[in-house]
Amino acid sequence: MLSGTMLQLVVDDADAYAATARANGPEPFGPVDVHGERIYYLALLSGLPMSFISVCREPIGPNRPIESALGSCPAAGFPL
């Protein structure tokens, strides 16, 4: 992968941001579901790559191991 700069935004609902982007012209690539995140990519008019990501916000701790938290992400609306 080439080194460079990318603008990354963490949002509550990446699908809603993708729908808004598509309604206004840009066509984001995605979704890509990985590691408890839903990610969309696009290039800004300046050529700067950008991604917007929604993540699972369920708590992880001694009583909730990471494997359990990453099993599904109802806040983002998709299973892993």
C-alpha positions in Angstrom: 0.0 0.0 0.0 1.3 3.5 -0.8 2.0 5.8 2.0 0.0 9.0 2.2 -2.7 10.9 4.0 -6.3 9.9 4.3 -9.1 11.8 6.1 -11.0 9.3 8.3 -14.3 10.2 10.0 -16.0 8.0 12.6 -19.7 8.5 12.4 -22.8 6.9 14.0 -24.3 5.4 10.8 -21.9 5.0 7.8 -24.8 3.8 5.7 -26.7 7.0 6.2 -23.6 9.1 5.3 -23.2 7.0 2.1 -26.8 7.6 1.1 -26.4 11.3 1.7 -23.1 11.3 -0.3 -24.8 9.5 -3.2 -27.7 11.9 -3.2 -25.3 14.8 -3.6 -23.0 13.4 -6.3 -20.1 11.5 -4.9 -20.2 7.7 -5.2 -18.6 6.1 -2.2 -17.1 2.6 -2.6 -18.3 0.1 -0.1 -19.5 -1.0 2.4 -16.5 -3.0 3.7 -17.3 -4.8 7.0 -14.2 -5.6 9.0 -13.2 -5.9 12.6 -16.5 -4.5 13.9 -16.5 -1.5 11.6 -18.5 -0.6 8.4 -16.3 1.5 6.1 -17.0 3.5 2.9 -14.3 5.1 0.8 -14.3 8.0 -1.6 -11.9 10.6 -3.1 -12.6 14.3 -2.3 -12.5 16.8 -5.2 -8.9 17.7 -4.2 -7.9 14.0 -4.7 -7.6 13.4 -0.9 -8.8 9.9 -0.1 -11.4 9.8 2.6 -13.2 7.1 4.6 -16.2 7.2 7.0 -16.5 4.5 9.5 -19.3 3.4 12.0 -18.2 1.2 14.8 -19.9 -1.1 17.4 -20.2 0.9 20.6 -21.0 -2.1 22.9 -18.7 -2.1 26.0 -15.8 -4.6 26.2 -14.4 -5.7 29.5 -13.9 -8.6 31.8 -17.5 -9.7 31.6 -17.7 -9.0 27.8 -14.7 -10.3 25.9 -13.8 -8.8 22.6 -14.9 -11.9 20.6 -18.4 -11.4 22.0 -18.5 -7.7 21.2 -17.3 -8.3 17.7 -19.8 -11.0 17.0 -22.4 -8.5 15.8 -22.9 -4.8 15.8 -26.6 -3.9 16.1 -25.7 -0.2 16.4 -24.4 -0.3 12.9 -27.0 -2.8 11.7 -24.8 -5.6 10.4 -23.5 -9.0 11.6 -19.9 -9.9 11.4 
